[in-house]
Amino acid sequence: MMLSESSETEIQETSHLFLSFCTFTSLTQGKKLNTANVFLLILKNKNLRNIFKRRMEIDNDFEAVSMFLKFDPALYKSKYIMKYLNKAGENKIKS
């Protein structure tokens, strides 16, 4: 199936916004971060999560998580993410 030109442009823009947010996060943290670490930060930090959602024009946390998993499907394998989610499952993820 071939994508229309507008669909392809939208995908490129979304990818650019996503990577720009990851760069922004790395700069604000003062160190180089991989996608898994940026993902952990948005799970832990409500303000950063809200910035991500506004930047990506996303309405809820589920869509934000889905976007990270679409961009990097291997995130669910990260031992750091699993450790955080298991711990947060006991205390629930901060809303």
N, C-alpha and C positions, 0 to 999 in steps of 0.2 A: 504494500500500500504506500503510495506516495503522499507525502505531506504537502499541503498547500504552502505557498510562500509565506503567508501570514502566520501559519502554525509554526513553521520553522523559525521565523523571527521571534515569535513568542517564547519558544523553547530556548533560544539563544539569550534572550533578555532575562528570562528566569534564571538560567544558569549563571549569567553575569551578576545578577543581583545576589544570588546565593553565595558565589565566590567572593564578591565584594563584602558581604556581611562577615564571612569567615576571616577575611583580611582585617576588617575593622576590629573584630574580636581579638585577633592576634596582636594587633597594635595596642589596643587598650589594656591587654594583659601583659604587654611588654615581653612576650616570648612567642616563638613559633609554635603554633598549635595545629594538630591534625584534625580531620573532620570529627573523629570520635571525641576529642577533647572539647571542641566547640559545641558538639551535641550535649555533652555532659554539663557544660556551663549553662546552656539554655534550659536544661532540666532543673538545675539547681537555682538559677537566678531569674526570678520573675520579671524584673525590669529588662534584662537582656532578652528574655523570651518575648516580651511585649514589643521591644524594638524590632526583633526579627519578624514577628507577625505583621507589624505595620509596614515594614520595608517590603515584605513579600506579598502584602495585601491578602493575608490569611486571617480568617475569622476566629479560629479556635486552636487549642493546643494539639488536638489530634491531627489536624492538617499540617501543623509545624513538624510533628514527629514523622508523619508520612512523607513530607518533603525531604527530610534528611535521609530516610530509608530509600527513597527513590533515587536520590543522588548517590548514595553509598550503601548498597544493599548489604554489605558485609558488617555494618555497624552492630547488628544483633549478635555477632560473634565476639565482640569486644568484651574481655573479661572485666574491664573497668566499668563499662556500662551495665553489664549483668550484675556486678557487685552493687552498684548504686541502686539499680531497680529493685533488687532483692531487699536491700536495706530500706529503701523508700516504700516498698510494699508493706512493710511493718508499720511505718509511720505515715504512709500516703505521700505522694508527690505534692509539694507546695503548690497551691493554686495561685 
